[in-house]
Amino acid sequence: MLENMGKTMDSACINGYKWSDDMVGVIIQIC
């Protein structure tokens, strides 16, 4: 799941993954 880890850790939406400031990828809806 976390393929783009370290890509953008600014709480941004990437390929349906929302990165928290805790460097944790959370699966979310498509932005």
mmCIF file of the N, C-alpha and C atoms, coordinates in Angstrom:
data_MODEL
# 
_entry.id   MODEL 
# 
loop_
_atom_site.group_PDB 
_atom_site.id 
_atom_site.type_symbol 
_atom_site.label_atom_id 
_atom_site.label_alt_id 
_atom_site.label_comp_id 
_atom_site.label_asym_id 
_atom_site.label_entity_id 
_atom_site.label_seq_id 
_atom_site.pdbx_PDB_ins_code 
_atom_site.Cartn_x 
_atom_site.Cartn_y 
_atom_site.Cartn_z 
_atom_site.occupancy 
_atom_site.B_iso_or_equiv 
_atom_site.pdbx_formal_charge 
_atom_site.auth_seq_id 
_atom_site.auth_comp_id 
_atom_site.auth_asym_id 
_atom_site.auth_atom_id 
_atom_site.pdbx_PDB_model_num 
ATOM 1  N N  . MET A 1 1  ? 0.820   -1.205 0.000  1.00 0.00 ? 1  MET A N  1 
ATOM 2  C CA . MET A 1 1  ? 0.000   0.000  0.000  1.00 0.00 ? 1  MET A CA 1 
ATOM 3  C C  . MET A 1 1  ? 0.862   1.266  0.000  1.00 0.00 ? 1  MET A C  1 
ATOM 4  N N  . LEU A 1 2  ? 1.788   1.313  0.962  1.00 0.00 ? 2  LEU A N  1 
ATOM 5  C CA . LEU A 1 2  ? 2.624   2.517  1.056  1.00 0.00 ? 2  LEU A CA 1 
ATOM 6  C C  . LEU A 1 2  ? 3.782   2.453  0.072  1.00 0.00 ? 2  LEU A C  1 
ATOM 7  N N  . GLU A 1 3  ? 3.449   2.714  -1.184 1.00 0.00 ? 3  GLU A N  1 
ATOM 8  C CA . GLU A 1 3  ? 4.489   2.658  -2.208 1.00 0.00 ? 3  GLU A CA 1 
ATOM 9  C C  . GLU A 1 3  ? 5.206   3.992  -2.340 1.00 0.00 ? 3  GLU A C  1 
ATOM 10 N N  . ASN A 1 4  ? 4.449   5.058  -2.145 1.00 0.00 ? 4  ASN A N  1 
ATOM 11 C CA . ASN A 1 4  ? 5.031   6.393  -2.303 1.00 0.00 ? 4  ASN A CA 1 
ATOM 12 C C  . ASN A 1 4  ? 5.424   6.985  -0.954 1.00 0.00 ? 4  ASN A C  1 
ATOM 13 N N  . MET A 1 5  ? 5.949   6.143  -0.081 1.00 0.00 ? 5  MET A N  1 
ATOM 14 C CA . MET A 1 5  ? 6.318   6.660  1.243  1.00 0.00 ? 5  MET A CA 1 
ATOM 15 C C  . MET A 1 5  ? 7.460   7.651  1.120  1.00 0.00 ? 5  MET A C  1 
ATOM 16 N N  . GLY A 1 6  ? 7.335   8.763  1.817  1.00 0.00 ? 6  GLY A N  1 
ATOM 17 C CA . GLY A 1 6  ? 8.394   9.765  1.778  1.00 0.00 ? 6  GLY A CA 1 
ATOM 18 C C  . GLY A 1 6  ? 8.260   10.662 0.568  1.00 0.00 ? 6  GLY A C  1 
ATOM 19 N N  . LYS A 1 7  ? 7.153   10.528 -0.138 1.00 0.00 ? 7  LYS A N  1 
ATOM 20 C CA . LYS A 1 7  ? 6.948   11.359 -1.326 1.00 0.00 ? 7  LYS A CA 1 
ATOM 21 C C  . LYS A 1 7  ? 6.518   12.761 -0.898 1.00 0.00 ? 7  LYS A C  1 
ATOM 22 N N  . THR A 1 8  ? 5.409   12.815 -0.179 1.00 0.00 ? 8  THR A N  1 
ATOM 23 C CA . THR A 1 8  ? 4.936   14.121 0.290  1.00 0.00 ? 8  THR A CA 1 
ATOM 24 C C  . THR A 1 8  ? 4.310   13.973 1.658  1.00 0.00 ? 8  THR A C  1 
ATOM 25 N N  . MET A 1 9  ? 4.960   14.518 2.673  1.00 0.00 ? 9  MET A N  1 
ATOM 26 C CA . MET A 1 9  ? 4.445   14.374 4.032  1.00 0.00 ? 9  MET A CA 1 
ATOM 27 C C  . MET A 1 9  ? 3.834   15.682 4.515  1.00 0.00 ? 9  MET A C  1 
ATOM 28 N N  . ASP A 1 10 ? 3.081   16.307 3.649  1.00 0.00 ? 10 ASP A N  1 
ATOM 29 C CA . ASP A 1 10 ? 2.503   17.598 4.017  1.00 0.00 ? 10 ASP A CA 1 
ATOM 30 C C  . ASP A 1 10 ? 0.987   17.478 4.076  1.00 0.00 ? 10 ASP A C  1 
ATOM 31 N N  . SER A 1 11 ? 0.519   16.334 4.571  1.00 0.00 ? 11 SER A N  1 
ATOM 32 C CA . SER A 1 11 ? -0.931  16.100 4.643  1.00 0.00 ? 11 SER A CA 1 
ATOM 33 C C  . SER A 1 11 ? -1.552  16.292 3.263  1.00 0.00 ? 11 SER A C  1 
ATOM 34 N N  . ALA A 1 12 ? -0.822  15.879 2.245  1.00 0.00 ? 12 ALA A N  1 
ATOM 35 C CA . ALA A 1 12 ? -1.320  16.041 0.887  1.00 0.00 ? 12 ALA A CA 1 
ATOM 36 C C  . ALA A 1 12 ? -1.964  14.747 0.402  1.00 0.00 ? 12 ALA A C  1 
ATOM 37 N N  . CYS A 1 13 ? -2.770  14.875 -0.628 1.00 0.00 ? 13 CYS A N  1 
ATOM 38 C CA . CYS A 1 13 ? -3.468  13.712 -1.170 1.00 0.00 ? 13 CYS A CA 1 
ATOM 39 C C  . CYS A 1 13 ? -2.663  13.127 -2.324 1.00 0.00 ? 13 CYS A C  1 
ATOM 40 N N  . ILE A 1 14 ? -2.198  11.898 -2.169 1.00 0.00 ? 14 ILE A N  1 
ATOM 41 C CA . ILE A 1 14 ? -1.388  11.300 -3.234 1.00 0.00 ? 14 ILE A CA 1 
ATOM 42 C C  . ILE A 1 14 ? -1.885  9.901  -3.592 1.00 0.00 ? 14 ILE A C  1 
ATOM 43 N N  . ASN A 1 15 ? -2.413  9.776  -4.800 1.00 0.00 ? 15 ASN A N  1 
ATOM 44 C CA . ASN A 1 15 ? -2.899  8.474  -5.261 1.00 0.00 ? 15 ASN A CA 1 
ATOM 45 C C  . ASN A 1 15 ? -3.849  7.835  -4.262 1.00 0.00 ? 15 ASN A C  1 
ATOM 46 N N  . GLY A 1 16 ? -4.713  8.646  -3.654 1.00 0.00 ? 16 GLY A N  1 
ATOM 47 C CA . GLY A 1 16 ? -5.686  8.101  -2.733 1.00 0.00 ? 16 GLY A CA 1 
ATOM 48 C C  . GLY A 1 16 ? -5.111  7.855  -1.350 1.00 0.00 ? 16 GLY A C  1 
ATOM 49 N N  . TYR A 1 17 ? -3.933  8.393  -1.096 1.00 0.00 ? 17 TYR A N  1 
ATOM 50 C CA . TYR A 1 17 ? -3.326  8.224  0.231  1.00 0.00 ? 17 TYR A CA 1 
ATOM 51 C C  . TYR A 1 17 ? -3.096  9.582  0.877  1.00 0.00 ? 17 TYR A C  1 
ATOM 52 N N  . LYS A 1 18 ? -3.560  9.718  2.099  1.00 0.00 ? 18 LYS A N  1 
ATOM 53 C CA . LYS A 1 18 ? -3.364  10.998 2.776  1.00 0.00 ? 18 LYS A CA 1 
ATOM 54 C C  . LYS A 1 18 ? -2.255  10.829 3.808  1.00 0.00 ? 18 LYS A C  1 
ATOM 55 N N  . TRP A 1 19 ? -1.190  11.595 3.645  1.00 0.00 ? 19 TRP A N  1 
ATOM 56 C CA . TRP A 1 19 ? -0.052  11.492 4.556  1.00 0.00 ? 19 TRP A CA 1 
ATOM 57 C C  . TRP A 1 19 ? -0.195  12.430 5.742  1.00 0.00 ? 19 TRP A C  1 
ATOM 58 N N  . SER A 1 20 ? -0.135  11.840 6.927  1.00 0.00 ? 20 SER A N  1 
ATOM 59 C CA . SER A 1 20 ? -0.241  12.665 8.131  1.00 0.00 ? 20 SER A CA 1 
ATOM 60 C C  . SER A 1 20 ? 1.150   13.151 8.510  1.00 0.00 ? 20 SER A C  1 
ATOM 61 N N  . ASP A 1 21 ? 1.215   14.079 9.452  1.00 0.00 ? 21 ASP A N  1 
ATOM 62 C CA . ASP A 1 21 ? 2.515   14.611 9.862  1.00 0.00 ? 21 ASP A CA 1 
ATOM 63 C C  . ASP A 1 21 ? 3.262   13.545 10.646 1.00 0.00 ? 21 ASP A C  1 
ATOM 64 N N  . ASP A 1 22 ? 2.633   12.370 10.807 1.00 0.00 ? 22 ASP A N  1 
ATOM 65 C CA . ASP A 1 22 ? 3.272   11.285 11.557 1.00 0.00 ? 22 ASP A CA 1 
ATOM 66 C C  . ASP A 1 22 ? 3.861   10.282 10.574 1.00 0.00 ? 22 ASP A C  1 
ATOM 67 N N  . MET A 1 23 ? 3.974   10.734 9.293  1.00 0.00 ? 23 MET A N  1 
ATOM 68 C CA . MET A 1 23 ? 4.530   9.884  8.244  1.00 0.00 ? 23 MET A CA 1 
ATOM 69 C C  . MET A 1 23 ? 3.739   8.595  8.094  1.00 0.00 ? 23 MET A C  1 
ATOM 70 N N  . VAL A 1 24 ? 2.425   8.689  8.324  1.00 0.00 ? 24 VAL A N  1 
ATOM 71 C CA . VAL A 1 24 ? 1.575   7.503  8.209  1.00 0.00 ? 24 VAL A CA 1 
ATOM 72 C C  . VAL A 1 24 ? 0.605   7.678  7.047  1.00 0.00 ? 24 VAL A C  1 
ATOM 73 N N  . GLY A 1 25 ? 0.623   6.744  6.134  1.00 0.00 ? 25 GLY A N  1 
ATOM 74 C CA . GLY A 1 25 ? -0.267  6.839  4.976  1.00 0.00 ? 25 GLY A CA 1 
ATOM 75 C C  . GLY A 1 25 ? -1.632  6.271  5.301  1.00 0.00 ? 25 GLY A C  1 
ATOM 76 N N  . VAL A 1 26 ? -2.637  7.109  5.202  1.00 0.00 ? 26 VAL A N  1 
ATOM 77 C CA . VAL A 1 26 ? -3.992  6.659  5.495  1.00 0.00 ? 26 VAL A CA 1 
ATOM 78 C C  . VAL A 1 26 ? -4.807  6.605  4.210  1.00 0.00 ? 26 VAL A C  1 
ATOM 79 N N  . ILE A 1 27 ? -5.432  5.463  3.996  1.00 0.00 ? 27 ILE A N  1 
ATOM 80 C CA . ILE A 1 27 ? -6.225  5.314  2.775  1.00 0.00 ? 27 ILE A CA 1 
ATOM 81 C C  . ILE A 1 27 ? -7.469  6.189  2.846  1.00 0.00 ? 27 ILE A C  1 
ATOM 82 N N  . ILE A 1 28 ? -7.629  7.053  1.846  1.00 0.00 ? 28 ILE A N  1 
ATOM 83 C CA . ILE A 1 28 ? -8.801  7.939  1.825  1.00 0.00 ? 28 ILE A CA 1 
ATOM 84 C C  . ILE A 1 28 ? -9.435  7.908  0.446  1.00 0.00 ? 28 ILE A C  1 
ATOM 85 N N  . GLN A 1 29 ? -10.498 8.648  0.290  1.00 0.00 ? 29 GLN A N  1 
ATOM 86 C CA . GLN A 1 29 ? -11.167 8.684  -0.999 1.00 0.00 ? 29 GLN A CA 1 
ATOM 87 C C  . GLN A 1 29 ? -10.327 9.442  -2.015 1.00 0.00 ? 29 GLN A C  1 
ATOM 88 N N  . ILE A 1 30 ? -10.611 9.202  -3.284 1.00 0.00 ? 30 ILE A N  1 
ATOM 89 C CA . ILE A 1 30 ? -9.859  9.891  -4.339 1.00 0.00 ? 30 ILE A CA 1 
ATOM 90 C C  . ILE A 1 30 ? -10.143 11.382 -4.297 1.00 0.00 ? 30 ILE A C  1 
ATOM 91 N N  . CYS A 1 31 ? -9.100  12.179 -4.227 1.00 0.00 ? 31 CYS A N  1 
ATOM 92 C CA . CYS A 1 31 ? -9.285  13.635 -4.159 1.00 0.00 ? 31 CYS A CA 1 
ATOM 93 C C  . CYS A 1 31 ? -9.580  14.159 -5.551 1.00 0.00 ? 31 CYS A C  1 
# 
